[in-house]
Amino acid sequence: MPTTPLFCADGARRERASQLAERYALPLVRQRPESGYWLELGFERLALVTTGKHGAVFAEFVDGAARHRREQGGGRGQPVAKAIGLKGHQGTMRIVDATAGLGRDAFVLASLGCDVTLVERSPVAAALLDDGLARAAVSLDTMDIAARMTLVHADAIRWLEAQAAETQPDVVYVDPMFPETGKSAAAKKDMQAFQHVIGDDLDSSALLSAALRCARQRVVVKRPRLGAVIEGWTPSAQMEGKSTRFDIYSIKALISAGKLLAPDAR
């Protein structure tokens, strides 16, 4: 997939643009591209933009939908919180979001007190997350939440396999992008642009296997309600909503069934 360029539209932010370009190996261009997709750093934020009809895509944790979910989202009763087993958990839950994307679910979990590591291999998505977290870190409304979110730009499979016992998370959360067909492909234009640049996660089975070997308690996979289960593993339980489904893989159940090694033997 072609590398997405970065254009700085605000002269006062050139140093920040250079930092992002170097950190995520993005080509920094002097002029706004005339076609295709590119990252544009303006006065307010970094966004993925295009000359087409797609809207700008950016990571947002302070205002808009993020503010609404933070203030009116329903707390631990939210589906993602139930799926990861937050209810009744003692202490701070450590979560790895292995396909962080724009960080929306990760932010919900961090707002509920979880320590969340956001692993993202796409340099475009990682740069957008970097910018979103930086803005959240200086807002009085979100700085404490942003402090519980750590961004890692890496291939999640290799990163999970490299974790030592003392750094293994309680839960690994996976929300992979799959090729969609038919009516399910009629996503919002901004997310169509995002998926076009990021691409599909065609190694989801390998990612799930790595997640199961790393998580202490469970792995949770978010899928469209009628989407296929990831090949190779059978969920221990499922939670269905109106449009999405959570496939839950209990580490204890898989060990009891002889499908996983106990932590000490891994």
N, C-alpha and C positions, 0 to 999 in steps of 0.2 A: 504494500500500500504506500503511495507517495507520501513524503514527509510534508506536513502542514506548516507553512511559513507563519512567522509572527511579525506583525506590523505594529509599530508604536505610533498612535495617533495624537499623543500628548507629549510635547517636547520635554515637559517637566518630569516625565516618568521614563526617560530613556535608560537610566541606570537600572531601574526595576525590570524593564524589558530585556536588557542585556543579561541580568541575573536569571530570568526565566528561560531565556534562549539557551544559556550555557547549562543550566541545571537539567533541562529536559531535551537537550540536543535538537533544538528547533532552529531552523534557518531564520535569522533576523533580516528582514528586508526593509529597504529605505522608502519604497513606495507601496501604496495600497494596491494589492493585486486586482486585475481587471476581470478575473473569472475564477471559478472554483471556490474552494473553502480556505479560510485562513483565520488565524487568531489575531484579534485586534485589542490592544491595550489602550483604553481611553482614560479619561479623568476618573470615572467611577469604578470601572471594572475591566477584567479581561473577558472577552467573549469570542465564541466561535461564530463567524459570520460568513455570508456568501452573497453573491450578486443575484441569486435566485429569489424565490418566494419564501424560503425558509426563514423563520424568525431567528434572532440571535440566541445562542445557547450559552449559559453561564451557570456557575455554581453559586447558589444564594442561600445563606443561612441566617440572615438578619431580618429581611423583609419578605413581603409576599406570602406565598404558601408556607414557607418555613416559619414565619411569625404566627400564622394561623394555627399550624400544627403544634407549635410550642405553647400557645395560649389556650387553644380550644381542642387539642387533639385527643383528649381522653386518657392521658397518662398511661399507666401500665395496662390499661384495658385495650390499648391499640393492638391490632392483630400481630404486628411484627414483634411486639413485646411478649405477647402470649406464646408465639412460636419459638422464641429463643429460651423460654422458661424463666423469664424474669420474676414472675410472681412466686413468692416464697423463697427466692434465692437469698442466702445470707452473705453479707459483705458485698464488695464491688465486683460485678461480673466483668470479665475480660473478654472482649469480642474482637474477632478479626473479620472485617468485611473484605473478602478476597477478590471481589469484583466491584470496587468502590463506585465507579461511574461518576455521577455528580454528587454522591454522598448523601442523598436524601434520607435513606433509611438509617445510615450511620449517624446522622445528626439526631434523628429521633431517639435512637438508643443512647447516645451521649447525653441528650437532654434529660433522660430518665436515670442518669447517674452511672452509666456503664463507661468503662475505659475502652475506647474503640480504636483499633489500628486499621487504617484504610489502605489497602494494598491495591495499586492500580498500575498496570503495565503500559497502558497507552500514554505516550508523552503528552498528547493533547488533553486527555481527561485529567492527568496528573497536574498539568499546568493550571487548568481551570479550578481544580480542587485547591491547589496552592493559593490561588488568588482569593477564592471564597473563604478559606480558613483565615487568611491574613486579615480580611475585612471583618470577619466575625471576632477575631482576637482583640480588636480595638473598639468594639461596641460594648457598652455597659450591659446591654441586654443579653449578649451571647458569649462574652469573653470566658466565663467559667465553663461553658459547654465546649467551646473551642479548645480549652486547655485539656479536655479529656479526649481529644481527637488527634491522632498521630498519623501523618501521611507517609507512606513508603512507596516509592516508585520502583517497582520490581515485578518480575514474573511471579505470580502468586504460587504456582506449583513449586518452583525452586525455593521460594522464600519459606513456604510451609515446611518443606522437607528439611530445611536447615535449622529449624527451631529446636533448641535444647529443651529438656524436660521442664526446667524452671521458667521458661518463657512460653510454654504452650498455653493457648487461650482456653477458656471454658467452652466457648462456642465459636464455630466458623460459620459465617453467613455467606451464601453464594447467590448471586442474582445474575446469571449469565445471559448474554445476548444470543438469541437463536435466530436463524433465518425464518422469517414469518411469511405466510402466504395467505391469500384470500382476504376475508374481512379483517382478520387480525393485523394485517399490514397497514391498516388505515390509522396509523398513529399520528399524533400531533406533528406538525411540520418541523418544529424545532427538534424533536426527538428523531425524526427521520434523518435530519442533517447530522445529528450526533452519531447515529448508528452507521451512517454512510462513511463517516470519517474514522470511527473507532473500529468498525467491523464486527463480525460475529465471533463468539467464543466457540470455536470448533473443537476444543480440547476439554470440554466440560467433564467428560468421564474421568480423565486423568486428574483434573482439578478436584473433583469430588473424592477420589481415592486419596489424594494427598491431604485433603481436609480431614477425612476420617482418621487418618493416621496421626493427625496433629491435635485435634480437639479433645478436650478432657471429658466433656459431657454430651455434646450433640453437634451435629451439622444441620443447618437449616438452608434449604434451597427454595428460592422464590420462583414461581413459574406462573404463566397464564393459567387460568382455571382449568382449561381443557388441554393444556400443553402436555407433551409426553414427559414421562419420568426419565431422568438421565440414565442411560444404559449402564448396566453392570451392578447396580445396587437397588434393593427394594426398600422403600421408606418404612420406618417403624410406625409412623403415623402421618396423617395428612390433615391440614386445616384449610378448608375452602371458604373463600369469600365470594363476592359478586363477580369479580373479574380476575382475581389472583388466587393462587393456592400456595401453601407452604408445605413442602415435603420435609419431614423431620426424621433424622437418622440418629437414633439413640446409641451412643457408644457402648453403654452398659449392655443393651440388648444384643448388639452385634458381637460383643465379646462372649456373652453367654451362649450365643448360637454358634460360636466357633468360627465366625467370619472375620474377626479382628483379633490381633494379639492384645493381651493386657498391656497397659502402659509400661510396666517394668520389663516386658519382653520385647518391646518394639525396638 
